[in-house]
Amino acid sequence: MNTDLLKDFVESIVKELVDFKDEVRVDLSVSTKTILMQIKTNKGDVGKVIGKKGRTIEAIKVISLAAKNTRFPGDSKGVTVEVLEDENSGFNRPIKKMF
């Protein structure tokens, strides 16, 4: 399976959303059950990639999985997409205690 196609696809989508296109990087790793894509951008563009209430990143996840399933229909791996946030970006949310 050539995962470079999937990586390039996601990278091209993200570059259309951000202001600092040259700072977009997508790292991809493959395990036995999952394809993990980690998106890194300029800290000012993180919110644009995540979107309001996470809608943009969720759409990227759905499109990525659909692209993978179309291109590699026999592959049962899942696709996980993460946006790596800088500690000082302002987008890190406090953890809610559940007790």
DSSP file (Angstrom, degrees, kcal/mol; ACC not computed):
  #  RESIDUE AA STRUCTURE BP1 BP2  ACC     N-H-->O    O-->H-N    N-H-->O    O-->H-N    TCO  KAPPA ALPHA  PHI   PSI    X-CA   Y-CA   Z-CA
    1    1 A M              0   0    0      0, 0.0     2,-1.0     0, 0.0     3,-0.1   0.000 360.0 360.0 360.0 127.2    0.0    0.0    0.0
    2    2 A N    >   +     0   0    0      1,-0.2     3,-0.8     2,-0.0     4,-0.5  -0.778 360.0 177.4 -92.8  97.9    1.4    3.4   -1.0
    3    3 A T  T 3>  +     0   0    0     -2,-1.0     4,-2.4     1,-0.2     5,-0.2   0.582  65.4  83.9 -79.5  -9.7    0.5    5.7    1.8
    4    4 A D  H 3> S+     0   0    0      1,-0.2     4,-2.7     2,-0.2    -1,-0.2   0.853  86.6  56.9 -61.2 -33.2    2.3    8.7    0.2
    5    5 A L  H <> S+     0   0    0     -3,-0.8     4,-2.0     2,-0.2    -1,-0.2   0.926 108.7  45.2 -62.0 -44.6   -0.8    9.3   -1.9
    6    6 A L  H  > S+     0   0    0     -4,-0.5     4,-2.3     2,-0.2     5,-0.2   0.907 113.2  50.2 -66.0 -42.6   -3.0    9.6    1.2
    7    7 A K  H  X S+     0   0    0     -4,-2.4     4,-2.5     1,-0.2    -2,-0.2   0.930 112.1  47.0 -61.1 -47.1   -0.4   11.8    3.0
    8    8 A D  H  X S+     0   0    0     -4,-2.7     4,-2.2     2,-0.2    -1,-0.2   0.862 110.2  54.5 -63.8 -36.0   -0.2   14.2   -0.1
    9    9 A F  H  X S+     0   0    0     -4,-2.0     4,-1.7    -5,-0.2    -2,-0.2   0.946 111.7  42.4 -62.9 -49.9   -4.0   14.3   -0.3
   10   10 A V  H  X S+     0   0    0     -4,-2.3     4,-2.5     1,-0.2     5,-0.2   0.902 112.8  54.0 -65.0 -41.1   -4.4   15.4    3.3
   11   11 A E  H  X S+     0   0    0     -4,-2.5     4,-2.3    -5,-0.2    -1,-0.2   0.898 107.6  50.4 -60.9 -40.3   -1.5   17.8    3.0
   12   12 A S  H  X S+     0   0    0     -4,-2.2     4,-1.0     2,-0.2    -1,-0.2   0.872 110.5  49.9 -67.4 -35.7   -3.1   19.5    0.0
   13   13 A I  H >X S+     0   0    0     -4,-1.7     4,-0.6     2,-0.2     3,-0.6   0.947 112.4  46.7 -64.7 -48.0   -6.4   19.9    1.8
   14   14 A V  H >X S+     0   0    0     -4,-2.5     3,-1.3     1,-0.2     4,-1.2   0.885 106.3  58.3 -64.0 -39.4   -4.8   21.5    4.8
   15   15 A K  H 3< S+     0   0    0     -4,-2.3    -1,-0.2     1,-0.3    -2,-0.2   0.798 101.5  56.4 -62.6 -27.3   -2.7   23.8    2.7
   16   16 A E  H << S+     0   0    0     -4,-1.0    -1,-0.3    -3,-0.6    -2,-0.2   0.704 108.4  48.5 -74.7 -18.4   -5.9   25.2    1.2
   17   17 A L  H << S+     0   0    0     -3,-1.3    -2,-0.2    -4,-0.6    -1,-0.2   0.724 102.7  69.2 -91.7 -24.0   -7.2   26.1    4.7
   18   18 A V     <  -     0   0    0     -4,-1.2     3,-0.2     1,-0.1    27,-0.1  -0.470  65.5-140.1-104.4 166.1   -4.2   27.9    6.2
   19   19 A D  S    S+     0   0    0      1,-0.2     2,-1.0    -2,-0.1     3,-0.2   0.814  99.1  54.3 -86.8 -36.5   -2.3   31.1    5.8
   20   20 A F    >   +     0   0    0      1,-0.2     3,-1.5    22,-0.1    22,-0.3  -0.658  64.0 167.5-102.9  77.1    1.2   29.7    6.2
   21   21 A K  G >  S+     0   0    0     -2,-1.0     3,-1.3     1,-0.3    -1,-0.2   0.809  71.5  60.6 -61.7 -33.4    1.2   26.9    3.5
   22   22 A D  G 3  S+     0   0    0      1,-0.3    -1,-0.3    -3,-0.2    -2,-0.1   0.633  99.4  57.8 -73.1 -11.3    4.9   26.4    3.7
   23   23 A E  G <  S+     0   0    0     -3,-1.5     2,-0.4    -8,-0.1    -1,-0.3   0.394  79.2 111.7 -98.2   2.9    4.7   25.4    7.4
   24   24 A V    <   +     0   0    0     -3,-1.3     2,-0.4    -4,-0.2    17,-0.2  -0.625  40.3 172.2 -79.7 130.4    2.2   22.6    6.9
   25   25 A R  E     -A   40   0A   0     15,-2.6    15,-3.0    -2,-0.4     2,-0.5  -0.995  17.1-163.0-139.3 133.8    3.7   19.1    7.5
   26   26 A V  E     -A   39   0A   0     -2,-0.4     2,-0.4    13,-0.2    13,-0.2  -0.969   7.4-163.4-117.4 119.2    1.9   15.8    7.7
   27   27 A D  E     -A   38   0A   0     11,-2.6    11,-2.9    -2,-0.5     2,-0.4  -0.854   9.2-163.2-100.5 136.8    3.6   12.9    9.3
   28   28 A L  E     +A   37   0A   0     -2,-0.4     2,-0.4     9,-0.2     9,-0.2  -0.965  12.2 176.1-125.3 134.6    2.3    9.5    8.6
   29   29 A S  E     -A   36   0A   0      7,-2.4     7,-3.1    -2,-0.4     2,-0.5  -0.990  14.6-150.4-135.1 147.9    2.9    6.2   10.4
   30   30 A V  E     +A   35   0A   0     -2,-0.4     5,-0.2     5,-0.2     2,-0.2  -0.960  14.9 175.5-122.6 129.8    1.3    2.8    9.8
   31   31 A S        -     0   0    0      3,-3.1    46,-0.0    -2,-0.5    -2,-0.0  -0.527  52.4 -85.8-113.9-171.2    0.6    0.1   12.2
   32   32 A T  S    S+     0   0    0     -2,-0.2     3,-0.1     1,-0.2    -2,-0.0   0.796 125.3  18.7 -69.5 -26.4   -1.1   -3.2   11.7
   33   33 A K  S    S+     0   0    0      1,-0.2    45,-2.7    44,-0.1     2,-0.4   0.558 121.5  47.3-118.8 -12.1   -4.6   -1.7   12.3
   34   34 A T  E     - b   0  78A   0     43,-0.3    -3,-3.1    45,-0.0     2,-0.6  -0.974  52.4-149.6-140.7 145.6   -4.2    2.0   11.8
   35   35 A I  E     -Ab  30  79A   0     43,-2.6    45,-3.0    -2,-0.4     2,-0.5  -0.975  28.2-160.6-106.0 117.6   -2.8    4.7    9.6
   36   36 A L  E     -Ab  29  80A   0     -7,-3.1    -7,-2.4    -2,-0.6     2,-0.5  -0.887   9.0-172.9-105.9 124.1   -2.0    7.7   11.8
   37   37 A M  E     -Ab  28  81A   0     43,-3.1    45,-2.8    -2,-0.5     2,-0.5  -0.973   4.3-164.9-116.2 126.0   -1.6   11.1   10.2
   38   38 A Q  E     -Ab  27  82A   0    -11,-2.9   -11,-2.6    -2,-0.5     2,-0.5  -0.947   8.5-152.4-112.9 121.6   -0.3   14.0   12.4
   39   39 A I  E     -Ab  26  83A   0     43,-3.6    45,-2.7    -2,-0.5     2,-0.4  -0.800  10.7-172.3 -97.7 128.6   -0.8   17.5   11.0
   40   40 A K  E     +A   25   0A   0    -15,-3.0   -15,-2.6    -2,-0.5     2,-0.3  -0.982  15.3 157.8-120.5 131.5    1.6   20.2   12.1
   41   41 A T        -     0   0    0     43,-0.5   -17,-0.1    -2,-0.4     5,-0.1  -0.827  51.5 -66.2-137.7 176.5    1.0   23.9   11.1
   42   42 A N    >>  -     0   0    0    -22,-0.3     3,-2.2    -2,-0.3     4,-0.6  -0.438  53.3-116.8 -59.9 142.4    1.9   27.3   12.2
   43   43 A K  G >4 S+     0   0    0      1,-0.3     3,-0.5     2,-0.2     4,-0.4   0.767 114.9  59.8 -62.1 -23.2    0.3   27.9   15.6
   44   44 A G  G 34 S+     0   0    0      1,-0.2    -1,-0.3     2,-0.1     4,-0.2   0.660 105.4  49.3 -74.9 -15.1   -1.9   30.7   14.2
   45   45 A D  G <> S+     0   0    0     -3,-2.2     4,-1.6     1,-0.1     3,-0.3   0.471  82.2  92.2-100.7  -4.4   -3.4   28.2   11.7
   46   46 A V  H <X S+     0   0    0     -4,-0.6     4,-2.3    -3,-0.5     3,-0.2   0.911  85.8  51.6 -59.0 -43.7   -4.3   25.5   14.2
   47   47 A G  H  > S+     0   0    0     -4,-0.4     4,-2.9     1,-0.2    -1,-0.2   0.832 106.2  54.7 -62.9 -33.2   -7.8   26.9   14.7
   48   48 A K  H  4 S+     0   0    0     -3,-0.3    -1,-0.2     2,-0.2    -2,-0.2   0.858 110.6  45.8 -68.8 -34.7   -8.4   26.9   11.0
   49   49 A V  H  < S+     0   0    0     -4,-1.6    -2,-0.2    -3,-0.2    -1,-0.2   0.879 117.5  42.9 -75.5 -38.7   -7.6   23.3   10.7
   50   50 A I  H  < S-     0   0    0     -4,-2.3     7,-1.7    -5,-0.2     6,-0.8   0.925  97.9-165.9 -72.6 -44.8   -9.7   22.3   13.7
   51   51 A G    ><  -     0   0    0     -4,-2.9     3,-1.9     5,-0.2     2,-0.3  -0.003  38.6 -33.5  81.0 170.2  -12.6   24.5   12.8
   52   52 A K  G >  S-     0   0    0      1,-0.3     3,-1.7     2,-0.2     4,-0.1  -0.473 133.6  -8.4 -66.6 124.9  -15.6   25.6   14.8
   53   53 A K  G 3  S-     0   0    0     -2,-0.3    -1,-0.3     1,-0.3    -2,-0.1   0.717 124.9 -69.2  56.6  24.1  -16.5   22.8   17.3
   54   54 A G  G <> S+     0   0    0     -3,-1.9     4,-1.9    -7,-0.1    -1,-0.3   0.633  98.2 134.0  77.2  13.6  -14.0   20.5   15.5
   55   55 A R  H <>  +     0   0    0     -3,-1.7     4,-2.1     1,-0.2    -4,-0.2   0.876  67.3  50.8 -67.2 -37.8  -16.1   20.3   12.3
   56   56 A T  H  > S+     0   0    0     -6,-0.8     4,-2.2     2,-0.2    -5,-0.2   0.942 112.0  45.0 -68.1 -46.8  -13.2   20.9    9.9
   57   57 A I  H  > S+     0   0    0     -7,-1.7     4,-2.1     1,-0.2    -1,-0.2   0.871 112.1  53.6 -66.7 -34.2  -10.9   18.3   11.3
   58   58 A E  H  X S+     0   0    0     -4,-1.9     4,-2.2    -8,-0.4    -1,-0.2   0.902 108.4  49.8 -64.3 -39.8  -13.8   15.8   11.5
   59   59 A A  H  X S+     0   0    0     -4,-2.1     4,-2.6     2,-0.2     5,-0.2   0.895 109.0  52.0 -64.5 -39.7  -14.5   16.4    7.8
   60   60 A I  H  X S+     0   0    0     -4,-2.2     4,-2.4     1,-0.2    -2,-0.2   0.898 109.1  51.1 -62.7 -39.9  -10.8   15.9    7.0
   61   61 A K  H  X S+     0   0    0     -4,-2.1     4,-2.3     2,-0.2    -2,-0.2   0.930 111.5  46.5 -62.0 -46.0  -11.0   12.6    8.9
   62   62 A V  H  X S+     0   0    0     -4,-2.2     4,-2.4     1,-0.2    -2,-0.2   0.922 114.1  47.2 -64.0 -45.1  -14.0   11.4    6.9
   63   63 A I  H  X S+     0   0    0     -4,-2.6     4,-2.6     2,-0.2    -1,-0.2   0.890 111.0  52.7 -64.3 -39.7  -12.5   12.4    3.6
   64   64 A S  H  X S+     0   0    0     -4,-2.4     4,-2.5    -5,-0.2    -2,-0.2   0.925 111.0  46.0 -62.3 -45.2   -9.2   10.7    4.4
   65   65 A L  H  X S+     0   0    0     -4,-2.3     4,-2.7     2,-0.2    -2,-0.2   0.908 113.1  49.8 -65.1 -41.5  -11.0    7.4    5.3
   66   66 A A  H  X S+     0   0    0     -4,-2.4     4,-2.0     2,-0.2    -2,-0.2   0.906 111.5  48.8 -63.5 -41.0  -13.1    7.6    2.1
   67   67 A A  H  X S+     0   0    0     -4,-2.6     4,-2.5     2,-0.2     5,-0.3   0.914 112.5  48.2 -64.6 -42.6  -10.0    8.3    0.0
   68   68 A K  H  X S+     0   0    0     -4,-2.5     4,-2.8     1,-0.2    -2,-0.2   0.924 112.9  47.5 -63.3 -44.6   -8.2    5.4    1.6
   69   69 A N  H  < S+     0   0    0     -4,-2.7    -1,-0.2     1,-0.2    -2,-0.2   0.822 114.2  47.7 -68.3 -30.7  -11.1    3.0    1.1
   70   70 A T  H  < S+     0   0    0     -4,-2.0    -2,-0.2    -5,-0.2    -1,-0.2   0.916 119.2  37.8 -73.4 -44.7  -11.5    4.1   -2.5
   71   71 A R  H  < S+     0   0    0     -4,-2.5    -2,-0.2     1,-0.3    -3,-0.2   0.848 132.7  25.6 -76.7 -35.1   -7.9    3.8   -3.4
   72   72 A F    ><  +     0   0    0     -4,-2.8     3,-1.7    -5,-0.3    -1,-0.3  -0.617  69.0 167.5-129.1  70.9   -7.2    0.6   -1.3
   73   73 A P  T 3  S+     0   0    0      0, 0.0    -1,-0.1     0, 0.0    -2,-0.1   0.756  75.7  53.6 -62.9 -25.8  -10.6   -1.2   -1.0
   74   74 A G  T 3  S+     0   0    0      2,-0.0     2,-0.5     0, 0.0    -5,-0.1   0.532  86.1  97.5 -85.8  -5.3   -9.1   -4.4    0.4
   75   75 A D    <   -     0   0    0     -3,-1.7    -3,-0.1    -7,-0.2     0, 0.0  -0.736  53.0-168.3 -89.6 125.0   -7.2   -2.7    3.2
   76   76 A S        +     0   0    0     -2,-0.5    -1,-0.1     2,-0.0    -7,-0.0   0.339  43.1 126.3 -95.4   7.1   -9.1   -2.8    6.5
   77   77 A K        -     0   0    0    -43,-0.1   -43,-0.3     1,-0.1     2,-0.2  -0.334  55.6-130.2 -65.2 145.2   -6.9   -0.3    8.4
   78   78 A G  E     -b   34   0A   0    -45,-2.7   -43,-2.6   -10,-0.0     2,-0.5  -0.466  16.0-127.7 -85.4 167.0   -8.6    2.6   10.0
   79   79 A V  E     -b   35   0A   0    -45,-0.2     2,-0.4    -2,-0.2   -43,-0.2  -0.979  20.9-172.7-122.0 126.6   -7.4    6.2    9.6
   80   80 A T  E     -b   36   0A   0    -45,-3.0   -43,-3.1    -2,-0.5     2,-0.5  -0.971   2.9-168.2-118.0 132.2   -6.7    8.5   12.5
   81   81 A V  E     -b   37   0A   0     -2,-0.4     2,-0.4   -45,-0.2   -43,-0.2  -0.981   7.8-179.1-122.6 128.5   -5.9   12.2   11.9
   82   82 A E  E     -b   38   0A   0    -45,-2.8   -43,-3.6    -2,-0.5     2,-0.6  -0.949  22.5-143.5-126.0 146.1   -4.5   14.4   14.6
   83   83 A V  E     -b   39   0A   0     -2,-0.4     2,-0.6   -45,-0.2   -43,-0.2  -0.952  22.8-139.8-104.9 119.0   -3.6   18.1   14.8
   84   84 A L        -     0   0    0    -45,-2.7   -43,-0.5    -2,-0.6     2,-0.4  -0.683  19.9-154.1 -81.6 123.2   -0.6   18.6   16.9
   85   85 A E        -     0   0    0     -2,-0.6     2,-0.2   -45,-0.1   -42,-0.0  -0.807  13.5-122.6-103.9 136.8   -1.0   21.7   19.0
   86   86 A D    >   -     0   0    0     -2,-0.4     3,-1.8     1,-0.1     5,-0.3  -0.493  25.0-122.4 -69.1 142.9    1.8   23.8   20.4
   87   87 A E  T 3  S+     0   0    0      1,-0.3     3,-0.4    -2,-0.2     5,-0.2   0.810 112.6  43.9 -57.7 -30.6    1.6   24.1   24.2
   88   88 A N  T 3  S+     0   0    0      1,-0.2    -1,-0.3     2,-0.1    -2,-0.0   0.194  83.6 100.6-101.1  15.8    1.4   27.9   23.9
   89   89 A S  S <  S-     0   0    0     -3,-1.8    -1,-0.2     1,-0.1    -2,-0.1   0.728  85.9-125.6 -76.6 -20.1   -1.1   28.1   21.0
   90   90 A G  S    S+     0   0    0     -3,-0.4    -1,-0.1    -4,-0.3    -3,-0.1   0.374  90.8  94.7  90.8  -6.0   -4.1   28.8   23.2
   91   91 A F        +     0   0    0     -5,-0.3     2,-0.4     2,-0.1    -4,-0.1   0.533  51.5 106.6 -97.1  -8.1   -6.0   25.9   21.8
   92   92 A N        -     0   0    0     -6,-0.3    -6,-0.0    -5,-0.2    -2,-0.0  -0.595  61.7-151.0 -72.4 126.8   -5.1   23.4   24.6
   93   93 A R        -     0   0    0     -2,-0.4    -2,-0.1     1,-0.1     3,-0.0  -0.738  18.6-103.8-101.5 146.4   -8.1   23.0   26.7
   94   94 A P        -     0   0    0      0, 0.0     2,-0.4     0, 0.0    -1,-0.1  -0.363  39.8-109.0 -66.1 148.4   -8.1   22.1   30.4
   95   95 A I        -     0   0    0      1,-0.0     2,-0.4    -2,-0.0     0, 0.0  -0.640  29.7-132.7 -79.7 129.2   -8.9   18.5   31.2
   96   96 A K        -     0   0    0     -2,-0.4     2,-0.4    -3,-0.0    -1,-0.0  -0.666  18.0-126.2 -82.7 133.9  -12.3   18.2   32.8
   97   97 A K        -     0   0    0     -2,-0.4     2,-0.3     1,-0.1    -1,-0.0  -0.646  15.0-154.0 -81.1 135.6  -12.3   16.0   35.9
   98   98 A M              0   0    0     -2,-0.4    -1,-0.1     1,-0.2    -2,-0.0  -0.348 360.0 360.0-109.8  51.1  -14.9   13.2   35.7
   99   99 A F              0   0    0     -2,-0.3    -1,-0.2     0, 0.0    -2,-0.0   0.382 360.0 360.0-143.8 360.0  -15.7   12.4   39.3
